[in-house]
Amino acid sequence: MKLFGKLFASQSILSWILQIIFIGLAWKVADHTIPNNLMTIIGGTVFMIVIYVSLAHDSQKRISDK
C-alpha cells in the first residue's frame, strides 16, 4: 500500500490511476460504449469526488512532509 502513497509529480500513484480511469470513462461515454444516462453521470460525479479527496490528501501529505 506504500506504493500507492508514493508521490510522483506532486501526486500519489493512486491519484494518477484514478485520473486515468476517469479519462477512460469519459472516453467510453464519448464513443457511446457506455450510455450517457443519469447513473453514468452520478457515477462520474462520485468518482470525481474521490479524485478530489485523493488530491487533497496528497496536498496535506506534501505540507506535513516539509
N, C-alpha and C positions, 0 to 999 in steps of 0.2 A: 504494500500500500504506500510505502515511502516513495516509490517511483512516480505515482500519480501526483504527489505533492511537490515533486521537484520542479523548480521554476526554469522555464525556457522562454527567453524574450519577455520577461516580467510576468508570465502567466504559467500556471501549472499545466502539466501534461493533460490532466483531466479537463481543464478548461478548453484546451486546444481540441481534444477529442469531441467534447460536447458541441463546440462550434462547427466542426467538420460534419458531424451528424445533422446539425440544424441546416447547414447548407445543402446536404444531401436530401433532406426532407423538402426544402423549398424547391430544389431541382425536380424532384419527383412530382410535386404539385404542378410545376410549370409544364412538365411533359405529359401531364394528365395520367400518370401512372397511379397516383393517389387522388381520389376525388377531393375537390375543394368544397368541403361542406363544414358544418358547424363543429363537428368532432375534430376535424383536422385543424381548424383554427384554434379551438380550445387546447388541443394537444400541443400545438406550436407555441401558444402563449405560455403554457405551463413549462415547456421546455426552455423558453426564453428566460423565464423567471429563475429556473435552476442555473442557467448560464450566468445570469446576473449575480446570483448568490455566490457562485463559484469564483467569479472575478472579484467580488467584494472581499471574499475570504483571502484571495491571493494578495489583494492590496493591504489587508490587515497584516498578513504574514510578512510582506515586504517592510512595512512600517515597524513591526516588532523586531525584525532582524537587525535594524540599524542601531 
